Amino acid sequence: MRRLLLLVGLLAPLFVTGQDIHWSQFFNSPLTLNPAQTGSFDGSYRFGVIYRDQWSSVNSPYNTFSSSFDITFPEGLWEGDAVSGGLVMFNDNAGDGNFTTTNVMLSGAYHKAIDRDSRVTLGLQVGYTQKRYDFGEFFFADMFNGQDFSLPTNENASAEAPNNINLHAGLQYDRKITEDIYASAGFAAFNLITPRESFFNNPNVRLGMRYVGHGEVNIRLNEKMTVNPRFLYMNQTRAQEFSIGGDVGYKLVTPNFEANLFGGAWFRATGTDAIIPYIGGEYKNFRLGLSYDVNVSSLSEVSRGRGGFEISLIYIGKIKPPPITIVVPCLRF
């Protein structure tokens, strides 16, 4: 049955276009959320990793891993601007047939200062994608000899879809409203050249464009507490996703230890899919996040509420300036 389900997934591109991966902790995977988030952090450079394990209680697990690096150069064409560059890769493995997607993207962004308290950013990504599966893991009707599946098959599906080059673009607006309130909103369009994606050499099967809208507000209530509401909307061909929620941050200070703790939840409202509790923490330059999708859709009868586990880790570093520097203003919140 598991192999049959995956085979249906492979045959589906005959009738519909494919879909991209997504994260429950979308805010902790910035370079896959929006190319304009390249360099959107308070620091000089950033490393990030995120891992997801999904549906292990229903079928063979869907495992997804992504890593990224981006860096900011605080000198643009005009005073107050900045330029950023980065690299992101992810690998997704699904089901018994080892359906694997590997993607590598180069990312760049230009941060244009509007005034001392706001900026707009344009980001671009160029990516390379490879998709394949293990054809030997499947059994077809013409392989059955009456006792076992030992006959050769006449199925002509390729074990690898065409490798493709892709292009993504995004915009983001950031504003420091007051000393205690910071807001951000962005829009991105992925798969601008709708690359071919068919295991049957069908030129009409292409990866559909994916549109992303997202926003967040960071509110400092006092010296120790913050509130961070966020939302995400994605649309790709006939699929869509809407997530809304937030977290509360608390600054823990002791004589020998100082850290920020976070706790909150998101609701993936499309199809009443999942409730996603989240906890996290910041210590020095590290940020750790843990979340779990509690499935509340009709699939919960099979999954028993078990959805996907995610863990993320981000490190932000700062390069010390040389002894003699020229100060270039650069908005970083």
N, C-alpha and C positions, 0 to 999 in steps of 0.2 A: 504493500500500500504506500509506503514512504516513497519508493522509487516511482510509483505511478503519479503521486502528487507532484514530484519534481518534474517528471516528464510533461505533465500538464503545464507547468510553469515555463518549460522550454518551448512548448508548442504555442503558447499564448501569443508570442510576437507575430504569429501568422495573422492575428485578428486585431491586436491592440499594440500600442507602442509601449516601450519599457518605462521604468521609473527609476529614480535615483534613491540612494540611501538617505536616512534621516537619523537624527539624534534626539533623545529626550532632553539631554543637557545641551541644547543648541547653543546656549550662551557660553559654554565652555569648549566649543569647537568653532571659533570665530572665522577661520579661513574657509570652512565649508558652509558657513551661514551666509556670508556676503564677502565678495572680494574687497569691498571698501573697508572691511574691518582689518585688513592688513595694516599692521602698525598702529592700531587703535588701542593703545594701552599706555600706562604711565611708566616708562622705562626706556631702555635702549634696545633690548632684544628679548625675545620670548620663545621658549620651547613649550610644546604641548603634546600630550598623548591622551587618547580616549579609547575605551574598549567597551563593547556591548555584546552580551550573550542573551539571545532571545529565543523563546518558545522551546526550551529544552524539555518541558513537561508534555508537549504535544507531539513533537517530531524531532528529527535530528536538529541540534541547535544551529541557529544562525549566528555566526560570530563575525563581528566587524571590529577592525582596529584602524586607527588613524593617528598619524604623528605630523607635527608641523613645526616650522621655525620661521619667524619673521623678525625683521630689524628695521629701525627707523633712523633716517639721517635728517637731523633738524635744520636743513638748509634747502629751501626750495627756490623758485624763480623770484619770489618776492619775500619781503620781510614777514616773518611769522608763519610762513608755509613750511611744510615738511614733505619728504619723500620716503616711501617704505617699499620693501621687497620681501618676498618670502617663498617658501616651498612647503607643499602639503601633499601627503600621500595617504591612501587608505586601501585596505584589503578586506573584502567581504567574502565569506564562505558559507554556502547554504546547502543543507540537506545531504543525503547519502551519496548523491552523484557528484559531490564536491563542485557545485556550481560556484565559480570563483570570479570575482571582479577585482581588478587591480587598477588603480588610478594614481597618476602623478600630475601635479599642477604647479606651475610657476605663477606667482602672484605679485602684483605691483599696485601701488596706490599713491595718489597725490592728494595731500591734505591742504586745502585752501582756507586760510584764515579770513573770515568775513569781518570780524572785529575782535576785541580782546576776549569776548565771551562766547564766540560761536565759530564754527567752521563747517565746511562741506567737503566731502571726500569722494573722489572717483576712483574705483578700483577695477582692475582687469585681471583675468586669469586665462592662461593657455594650458590645456590639459591633454594627457595621453591616456587612453583607456584600453584595457585588454579584458575580454570575457571568455571563459572556457569552462568545460565540465568533463567528467570522466565518462565517456560513452560506454565503456566496458561494464559500468555498474548497472546498466539497464537491460531488461528482458522484453522481447517483443513476441507477438503471436506467432510469427513465421519461424521463430527459433525453437518452438516446442515440437518434439518428435514423438509425443505420446507418453513419454516418461520423464523427460527433463528438457531444459532449454539449452541444448548443445548444438543446434543447427545454426548456420550462418544467417544473418539477417540482410534483407534488401533495403533497410532504411538508409536514406542518404543524407541524414543530417550531419553537418560538420560539428566537430568537437570544439570548434573555436569560432566565435563571431568575428567579423572584421575589426581589426584594431583601428582606432580612430583618434583623430585630433579634435579637440573641442575648445569652445570659447565661452567665457562667462564674463558678465559685467555687473557692477553694482554702484549705487550711490548711498551716502549716509550723511545725515545732518546731526551735529552735536551742538548742544547749547548749555551753558552754565547759567541757569535762570536766577538763582541766588547763591549765596555762599554755601547753602545747605541743600540745594536741589540742582541736579544735573539730569538732562533728558537727552535721549538719542532715538532716532528713527531712521530706518533704512529700507531700501528696495533693491532687489537683485533679479537678474534674468540669467538662467543657466541654459546650456545647450543651444546657443544662438545659431549654430550652423546645423542643428538637428542631424547628427551623424547617423550613418547606417548601422543597424543593429539586428542582424538576422542570422540564425544558425542554418537557414535553408537558402542562403544566397538570394534573398528577395530584396531588391533595391528599394521597394516601397515601404519597408519596415524601418522606421527611424526612431531615435530617442527623442521624445517630445520636449519642447521647451518647458522649463520649470520656473515659475514666478514666486518670489519670496518677499513678504513684507514682515517687518519686525520692529519692535520698539521697547524701550525700557525707561524707567525713571528711578534715579537713585536719590533717596531722601534721607538726610541725616536728622534724626529726631533729637539727639543730644550727643554728648561726648562719647557715649558708649553704644548707642543703638542706631541702626539704619533699616530702612524698608526699601525693597527692590522689586516692584511689580514689573512683569514682562509679558509680551505676547509674541506669537509667531503664527503666520499664515502662509501656507504653500499651496500652489495649484499646478498640476501637471496633467495634461490631457483630461481624462475623466476622473482623476484622483485629486483629492484636496485634504488638507490637514489644518486644524486650528487648535492651538494650545495657548492657554492663559493661566497665569498664576504669579507666584512671587516667593520671595524669601525674606526673612528677618535676620539681620546681622547683629551680633553682640561682641563688643570688645572686651576680652578677658585680660585683666591686668593683675599680676601677682608680683611679689618682690623679685622672683627669678624667672618669670615666664610671661610673655605677652603674645596674644594671638587673637584672631577674629574667628568667631564661630557663626555658622549659618544654618538655618533650618526653614523649610517651606514645602510647597507642593505645587504641582501643575495639573491641569485637567486637559487631556486631549479630547476636545469636545466633538470632533467630527465622528459621527456614528456612535457617540457615547463610548469611546474606545477604552480609555484608561485613566486612572488616577495615579499620579507620579510623585510620591514623597521624595524629598531631597534633603540631605545633610551635607555640610562641607566645613572646611576650615582653612584659614590662612596662617602660616607661620613663616616669618621672615619673607623670603621671596617665593615661597611655594604656596600653591592653592590646590587643595584636594576636594573632589566632589564625588558623592555616592548617591545613586538614585535607583528606584525600582518601579517598573510599570506594573501596577495592579490592574489586571484586565477586568473590565466591568461590562464588556459587550456580550453578545450572544455566544461568542467563543469561550466565555468563562465556564460554560457547562463542561467543556472538554479540558480547558487549561486549568480549571479550579482557581482562577484568578491570577495565575502565574504568567507574567509577561516577560519583560526584559530587564536585566541588570546592567547598569552602566557605572563605570568608574573613570574619572578624569584627573589628570595632574598637569598643572601649569607652573612653569618657572619663569619669572621675569627678572632680568638682570639689568644693571646699569653700568655703563662704561664711565670710569672716572675721567673727567676732563684733564688735559695737560695743564701744567703750572700757569701758562699764559694763554688765555682764551678770549675770543670775541663773543660776547653774549648775543645770541640770536633768539628772540622771543618765539616760543612754540607752544601752542595750546595743547595741553595734556591734562586731562581730568582724571 
